[in-house]
Structures are given as structure tokens and as C-alpha cells.
């Protein structure tokens, strides 16, 4: 979970360590908002939201699962809900649409992995995962995007570099 958003930054960070970092779009479209995501986006549970599900790989092994959920009115009809990579990432697409998200809040919890996570992350038995919910909001406080990041709790290091309005924080 050392990278805020998979993509070029992830590839660069992995390359600095002599490794290969990539990510794959697993699914994109419109889904019903899960309970926690709905709460963080400020919409009723089950409301339609845009989603981009990605698998983040290191040397061709999946090390992180990242689901990005977006307000439906923002995502509908855009590349956010299409299953292809977006040049510059979703953040660039949103900025080009006039949506800035300088407010970022993160919650991190540890819990036992569910079976699909064990399978996708190839985890040994009884390994816990770290789950991060990152909420990105406008300066006015409207949540636009919620990322749910899941990674093995083994050997994790947290490092964040976030930029808002072009300024380093």
C-alpha cells in the first residue's frame, strides 16, 4: 500500500527497487454502493456508483486490490466506468472535468482476509489484510471518490506523498 494511486508512479517506484510494477483493470462499470462506501460517499446503501476495480502487481504477482468508487453523476458516461486504462489516471480525467479533490481522508484497519482475497493475493493461511478506505472530496467537502485498497498485512510499509492544488503537503 506504499503507492497512493497505481499507475506510472507505481511502475517508477518498483523500478527503483529493480522490480516490475503494473496494474490491470479487472472490472469497470456501475454497481450498487456497498455499505461503507455509500456512507463515505454520502449516498444511500445500494445507490448506483461508478467503479474501477484494479489488481496491482509486483513482478507479475498480485500484491494489492484497489476498487475506486465514484459518485454516479460524476462517473456516468465517462471513461471512469469503461474497462480501459485512462491516460494520466482518473484524477487527471476529473481535473479536466473541473473537479478538484484537495481533501483526502484515510482510514486503515486490519482484519482476517476473506477467501477471495486469499485466492487473489495468494496469501498463506491465517494472514490478515490491511484495508484502507481513502475518501477524496472537493474543497467544499463533497466526497467524489472512495478507494478501497486491500493488501496483505505482512511486510507492509506506509509511505504517502499527496499533492493538492499543485502544492506538496
MONOR-V546605 format. One line per field, one symbol per residue. psi: psi as a letter, one per 30 degrees, with the letter a starting at -180 (. if undefined). A space follows every 10 residues. Layout:
BEGIN
psi=???
END
This chain:
BEGIN
psi=gfkeklbeee eeeeefgglj kllkjekkak lkkleeeeee fhlkkflklk kjkkkkkjhg kkfkkkkkkk kefeekglff gkhlkkkfle eeeeefggjk ifkkkkkklk lkkleeeeee fhklkgkllk kkjkkkllff gjkekkkjkk lkfkhkkkkk jkkkhgkk.
END
